[in-house]
């Protein structure tokens, strides 16, 4: 998965694969963002159970907060989406956030 986070310009790749039943391996690659690099060091696998935890107890979002990721950083959500695909819970489909051209 390719992630273009917007104005910061620190794009990255996320790889997720099924390691064993209900456990996905996750890698966040090619980011120049120090905070995303910290996040990457904190997350190497996600379980099916993790995907259904609320944000306040979810290890992806807890790690993002501890790493200092900006609240609007799309990388943690992309980790969730790629893990869902790796574990067969979703099909791969692009997602986007776009500003309306009328917005200033």
N, C-alpha and C positions, 0 to 999 in steps of 0.2 A: 504494500500500500504506500502510495506517495502522499505526503502531507505538505501542503502549502499553507503556512500559518498566517499569511497576510503581511502586514506592514513591517514586521521584524525581519522578514526575509530568510529566516532560518528554517528552510525546508528540511525534511528528513524522510527516511523510509522506515516502515514498520513491517517486520516479518513475524508471522505467527504460524505455528504448526502444531498439530496434535502430537504430543509426546507420548501420552498414554490415555486410556479412556478417562474423559472428564478433566484432563490436564493439558493445557497448551503452553508451549514454549513461546517466548516473546523476545524480540530484539528490536531496539530502536537504533537505527543506523544513520550515518552520514549527516548528523546534525552538528552545526557549529555553535549551537546554543549551549552554554555551560549548564544551564538549569535542566534542559532536556537530557544532557549527558548524565547529570546526577540522577534524574528520573530513571534513565536506562539502567544505571548501575543498581537501582533498587528493585527492578522488576525483571525477573527472568522466567517466571512461569505464573500462570493464572489458572485457577480451577473453575470449574463450572459453578460451584457454590459462590465464588467471588463475584461472578457476573450478576448475581441476583441480590447482592448485599446493597443496602442503601448507601448513598454517597458518603455519609459520615462514618461508615464502617468498611468502605470498599478499599482494598489495599492499593488499587491503582490511584484513586483520588487522594488517599492518605499520603502515598509516596509523592504525588505531584505537589501537594501542599508542603511536605517536608523538604522537597527539592527546591522550593521557591518559585515554581511555575506560576505564571500570570493566570489569574482567574479565567481569562478569555482564551487561553492557549488551547487549541484544538487537539493537541497531541494526546492527552489522556483519553479523550473520547474516541480518537482513532485507535488507540490500543484496545479499548472495549470492542469497537466494531470489528477489528481484525481478529480478535480472539473469538468473537461470536462465529465468524466465518470458519475459522480453524476448527472449532468444535462442532460444526454442522448445525448451528442454531440459526444461521442466516445465510443468504447468498450474497456474493460480492456485488455491490451496487454503489455507485458514487453518491456521495452526500455533498452538500454545498451550503455555504452561508454567503449571500451576496447582498450588497447594498443596492437599493433602488437608486437609479440614476437621478431621481429627484431629491434624494437626501443630500444634505450638506454638512 
